[in-house]
Amino acid sequence: MAKRFYIETLGCPKNQVDSDKLIGTLLADGMVATDDPGKADLVVVNTCAFIDEARKESIDTILALEDQRRSGARLVVTGCMAERYGAELAEALPEVDQVAGFGVSVNVLASPKRKLIPVGSAPVPTLDLLNLPRPKSTSPWAYVKIAEGCDRSCGFCAIPSFRGPQRSRDVSSILGEVEQLEAREIVLIAQDLASYGKDRPDELGAGSIVPLVKAVTAVTDWVRLLYLYPSDLSDDLIDAICETGVPYFDLSLQHVSKPLLRRMRRWGDGERFLRRINDIRDREPMAAFRSNFIVGYPGETEADHDQLLAFVEAAQLDWCGFFAYSPEEGTYAMELDGAVERGLMNERLAELREMQDEITAARRDSLIGETLRVLVDEPGVGRSHHEAPEIDGVIHVADHLAVGQFFDVEIVNALGPDLVAEGAAGED
């Protein structure tokens, strides 16, 4: 009987893509997937290490799966936490059979006599997840990672230290993966999406994201982009996004106070951001916007917070995430003065979230009476261009509408972040 594997994925969409690639290698090794960790011969935890809260969740998940695995099953930890804290993690968790950083096979069952090496002393990676094949998508949409790593040096972020510098994929490999997935919506992701190609000036070069988006648009129904650094949001890229049929702009803003952004080692300010958002809305009135902001970064003053509140009110973004600053070992921000007291940080978070909840509700209410094109993700649940998969609200549709098909529906009600639709006209 074929050996069975179970993979638990934590963190961001980029980790989900890595897990899909790992699944592809395990299937190629002759293993079969199971959704019950208690029946698996190999249990893999793909961890996140972005902030302290994510690391705690990763540890809790590892320990929970250790309790659930059957006798004789192997437990392997991979992902960002394994790469960043490999040797330390291996020492702290003797229950784990292998800590496998990026580029290390997780299939210890394929080579049971091979010595298991903690990532801290592992050799140069030989397994390149970025260009490995993936199985067909099990849902009507799929993430596709177009690059790995990041060349920026944002003060709060440790990702470049363990994901490495940016390396962009060949256009042909990306299009090949899109074909393998057979999904109706492709969501392009990367640590720094709009910088795609900058690291390969002779073959691709700056601005290569635009022809890539057009190429993917030509071979699939919907294309969505996540995580756009605002300085690289060119007119050509805005036009290309609008032409995908999914005018959805996920802008990585992080704050709006110019002095604080400079302390974050980031570009821009609230005035520039607002001008760009309004410019996009002039071109495409139905454009949807998402962003994230860090609250309590060292040196954030009450005036900085007031600027952010004013921006949130003025920008009227559809979706917004607010996160407490998390000190990360090895980052520039660790050496900054002006730490914000945790209680004050929580007050600022609560104030921003309350304001954004009202804005999101009003934005959703404004869609009542509109006819929107939706992709049905599962029975009774669809999304329009306004909703990115997994992170935004959904649209409740009639149960009989076929999964994986597009329909035009009328929005008749709003339930917080979710919408309710009636009727349908679309594909046969």
ZAMARGU-4260 file (C-alpha; in steps of 0.2 Angstrom, whole numbers, plus 5000, padded with zeros to 4 digits):
<rodrens>
0) 5000/5000/5000 | 5006/5017/4995 | 5013/5028/5010 | 5002/5043/5015 | 5007/5061/5018
5) 4998/5075/5027 | 5004/5094/5025 | 4998/5108/5037 | 5002/5125/5029 | 5003/5141/5040
10) 5006/5159/5035 | 5004/5168/5019 | 4999/5162/5001 | 5017/5161/4996 | 5018/5146/5009
15) 5003/5138/5001 | 5012/5138/4984 | 5027/5130/4992 | 5016/5117/5000 | 5008/5113/4983
20) 5026/5111/4975 | 5030/5099/4990 | 5014/5090/4986 | 5019/5088/4968 | 5036/5080/4974
25) 5028/5068/4986 | 5015/5062/4973 | 5029/5060/4961 | 5038/5049/4974 | 5022/5038/4974
30) 5014/5044/4990 | 4996/5048/4992 | 4988/5063/5001 | 4977/5061/5017 | 4967/5074/5026
35) 4969/5064/5042 | 4986/5067/5051 | 4983/5052/5062 | 4983/5041/5046 | 4999/5048/5038
40) 5016/5040/5037 | 5023/5057/5034 | 5017/5073/5043 | 5024/5090/5036 | 5021/5107/5044
45) 5025/5122/5033 | 5029/5135/5045 | 5028/5154/5046 | 5040/5165/5055 | 5035/5183/5050
50) 5030/5189/5067 | 5030/5182/5085 | 5012/5177/5084 | 5015/5167/5068 | 5030/5158/5076
55) 5019/5154/5092 | 5006/5147/5080 | 5019/5136/5071 | 5025/5129/5087 | 5008/5125/5094
60) 5003/5117/5077 | 5019/5106/5078 | 5015/5100/5095 | 4997/5097/5091 | 5002/5086/5076
65) 5015/5077/5086 | 5001/5072/5098 | 4990/5066/5083 | 5003/5056/5073 | 5002/5038/5073
70) 5016/5027/5080 | 5030/5026/5067 | 5025/5041/5057 | 5038/5054/5053 | 5036/5073/5058
75) 5045/5085/5047 | 5045/5104/5049 | 5049/5115/5034 | 5046/5133/5029 | 5051/5150/5035
80) 5053/5145/5053 | 5064/5130/5048 | 5075/5141/5037 | 5077/5155/5050 | 5079/5145/5066
85) 5084/5128/5059 | 5097/5121/5072 | 5088/5130/5087 | 5072/5123/5082 | 5079/5105/5080
90) 5086/5106/5097 | 5071/5113/5105 | 5059/5100/5097 | 5067/5083/5099 | 5050/5076/5094
95) 5053/5082/5076 | 5062/5070/5064 | 5068/5083/5052 | 5069/5102/5051 | 5070/5105/5032
100) 5074/5122/5026 | 5071/5129/5009 | 5079/5117/4996 | 5079/5102/5007 | 5068/5087/5003
105) 5054/5084/5016 | 5052/5066/5010 | 5063/5057/5023 | 5053/5041/5019 | 5060/5040/5001
110) 5078/5039/5009 | 5076/5031/5026 | 5094/5028/5029 | 5099/5046/5025 | 5106/5056/5039
115) 5094/5070/5044 | 5103/5086/5044 | 5096/5101/5053 | 5095/5116/5042 | 5108/5126/5051
120) 5122/5114/5045 | 5113/5109/5029 | 5122/5110/5012 | 5118/5122/4998 | 5100/5119/4993
125) 5097/5107/4978 | 5078/5107/4978 | 5072/5123/4969 | 5053/5124/4975 | 5051/5139/4964
130) 5051/5130/4947 | 5044/5113/4953 | 5028/5107/4944 | 5012/5107/4954 | 4996/5096/4953
135) 4980/5103/4945 | 4972/5116/4957 | 4958/5108/4967 | 4948/5125/4967 | 4943/5137/4953
140) 4957/5149/4958 | 4976/5146/4962 | 4991/5156/4968 | 5006/5157/4957 | 5023/5163/4964
145) 5032/5173/4950 | 5048/5177/4961 | 5056/5172/4977 | 5065/5183/4989 | 5066/5202/4991
150) 5080/5216/4987 | 5072/5229/4999 | 5078/5233/5016 | 5062/5238/5025 | 5066/5242/5044
155) 5053/5230/5051 | 5055/5215/5040 | 5067/5200/5042 | 5061/5190/5026 | 5076/5195/5015
160) 5087/5187/5028 | 5080/5170/5026 | 5071/5171/5009 | 5086/5179/5001 | 5088/5191/4987
165) 5074/5192/4973 | 5075/5179/4959 | 5062/5180/4946 | 5056/5165/4936 | 5056/5163/4917
170) 5040/5169/4909 | 5039/5152/4901 | 5039/5142/4917 | 5026/5154/4925 | 5014/5151/4910
175) 5018/5132/4910 | 5012/5132/4929 | 4997/5142/4924 | 4992/5128/4911 | 4996/5114/4924
180) 4984/5122/4937 | 4969/5123/4925 | 4961/5137/4936 | 4949/5150/4930 | 4958/5164/4941
185) 4976/5165/4943 | 4983/5176/4958 | 5000/5181/4955 | 5011/5183/4971 | 5029/5187/4977
190) 5037/5196/4991 | 5039/5211/4979 | 5028/5208/4964 | 5030/5224/4954 | 5049/5222/4955
195) 5048/5206/4944 | 5062/5205/4932 | 5073/5219/4940 | 5085/5205/4945 | 5088/5199/4928
200) 5091/5215/4918 | 5098/5206/4902 | 5083/5194/4900 | 5069/5203/4908 | 5072/5220/4917
205) 5062/5233/4926 | 5044/5234/4921 | 5043/5216/4916 | 5028/5213/4927 | 5017/5222/4913
210) 5020/5210/4899 | 5019/5196/4911 | 5002/5201/4917 | 4997/5203/4899 | 5004/5186/4895
215) 4994/5177/4909 | 4979/5187/4905 | 4979/5179/4887 | 4979/5161/4894 | 4966/5162/4909
220) 4950/5171/4913 | 4955/5181/4928 | 4971/5188/4934 | 4974/5196/4951 | 4989/5203/4959
225) 4993/5204/4977 | 5006/5214/4986 | 5011/5229/4976 | 5024/5241/4982 | 5018/5258/4979
230) 5033/5266/4971 | 5032/5253/4957 | 5014/5256/4953 | 5017/5263/4935 | 5003/5269/4923
235) 5007/5255/4912 | 5005/5242/4927 | 4988/5251/4932 | 4982/5249/4914 | 4987/5231/4913
240) 4978/5227/4929 | 4962/5236/4924 | 4963/5226/4907 | 4963/5209/4917 | 4945/5211/4921
245) 4950/5211/4939 | 4954/5229/4944 | 4959/5225/4962 | 4974/5234/4969 | 4983/5227/4985
250) 4995/5241/4989 | 5008/5238/5002 | 5008/5255/5011 | 5012/5251/5029 | 5010/5269/5035
255) 5007/5287/5028 | 5017/5298/5039 | 5032/5303/5029 | 5045/5304/5044 | 5039/5287/5050
260) 5040/5279/5033 | 5058/5285/5031 | 5061/5276/5048 | 5054/5261/5041 | 5066/5263/5026
265) 5051/5265/5014 | 5045/5276/5000 | 5030/5288/5000 | 5018/5297/5010 | 4999/5299/5013
270) 4997/5313/5000 | 5006/5303/4986 | 4996/5287/4990 | 4979/5296/4990 | 4983/5304/4973
275) 4987/5287/4966 | 4971/5279/4973 | 4961/5293/4966 | 4969/5292/4949 | 4965/5274/4948
280) 4947/5277/4953 | 4946/5290/4939 | 4951/5277/4927 | 4941/5263/4934 | 4927/5268/4946
285) 4924/5250/4951 | 4942/5247/4956 | 4944/5238/4973 | 4958/5242/4985 | 4966/5233/5000
290) 4981/5238/5011 | 4990/5234/5027 | 4997/5246/5040 | 5009/5243/5055 | 5004/5251/5071
295) 5016/5256/5085 | 5032/5256/5074 | 5046/5263/5085 | 5044/5282/5085 | 5026/5283/5080
300) 5019/5298/5088 | 5001/5303/5091 | 5002/5315/5076 | 5008/5300/5065 | 4993/5290/5071
305) 4981/5305/5068 | 4988/5306/5050 | 4984/5287/5047 | 4967/5290/5054 | 4964/5304/5042
310) 4971/5294/5028 | 4960/5279/5031 | 4945/5290/5032 | 4949/5299/5015 | 4955/5284/5006
315) 4939/5273/5009 | 4948/5257/5005 | 4938/5242/5003 | 4948/5231/5014 | 4962/5235/5027
320) 4973/5225/5039 | 4981/5233/5054 | 4995/5224/5063 | 5004/5228/5079 | 5023/5231/5076
325) 5033/5215/5081 | 5051/5217/5084 | 5061/5205/5073 | 5079/5200/5077 | 5092/5206/5065
330) 5081/5220/5058 | 5085/5239/5057 | 5070/5243/5068 | 5077/5233/5083 | 5090/5246/5086
335) 5078/5261/5085 | 5072/5271/5100 | 5054/5277/5103 | 5046/5260/5107 | 5027/5262/5108
340) 5019/5255/5124 | 5009/5240/5121 | 4993/5247/5129 | 4994/5263/5118 | 4997/5252/5103
345) 4981/5242/5106 | 4971/5258/5108 | 4977/5264/5091 | 4974/5247/5083 | 4956/5247/5090
350) 4952/5265/5084 | 4958/5261/5067 | 4949/5244/5065 | 4933/5252/5071 | 4934/5265/5058
355) 4939/5253/5044 | 4925/5241/5049 | 4912/5255/5046 | 4921/5260/5029 | 4921/5242/5023
360) 4902/5240/5028 | 4898/5256/5019 | 4908/5250/5003 | 4899/5233/5003 | 4882/5242/5005
365) 4886/5253/4990 | 4886/5237/4979 | 4868/5233/4983 | 4858/5234/4967 | 4874/5231/4956
370) 4876/5217/4944 | 4893/5209/4947 | 4902/5195/4938 | 4906/5181/4950 | 4917/5165/4950
375) 4909/5151/4960 | 4922/5144/4972 | 4911/5131/4980 | 4892/5128/4981 | 4883/5144/4986
380) 4899/5154/4987 | 4906/5165/4974 | 4918/5180/4972 | 4918/5195/4961 | 4934/5206/4957
385) 4931/5215/4973 | 4935/5200/4984 | 4952/5191/4984 | 4951/5173/4989 | 4954/5168/5007
390) 4957/5186/5014 | 4941/5196/5009 | 4922/5193/5010 | 4912/5182/4999 | 4896/5183/4989
395) 4882/5171/4994 | 4874/5164/4978 | 4862/5151/4973 | 4867/5133/4978 | 4864/5126/4960
400) 4876/5138/4952 | 4890/5127/4945 | 4907/5128/4954 | 4921/5134/4943 | 4909/5144/4931
405) 4906/5163/4929 | 4889/5171/4932 | 4882/5188/4932 | 4872/5191/4948 | 4862/5205/4956
410) 4868/5210/4974 | 4852/5211/4985 | 4860/5213/5002 | 4875/5215/5013 | 4880/5205/5028
415) 4895/5214/5036 | 4909/5209/5024 | 4899/5197/5014 | 4886/5200/5000 | 4870/5191/4995
420) 4866/5189/4977 | 4850/5183/4967 | 4848/5178/4949 | 4861/5172/4937 | 4866/5173/4919
425) 4882/5166/4913 | 4890/5151/4906 | 4881/5135/4902
</rodrens>
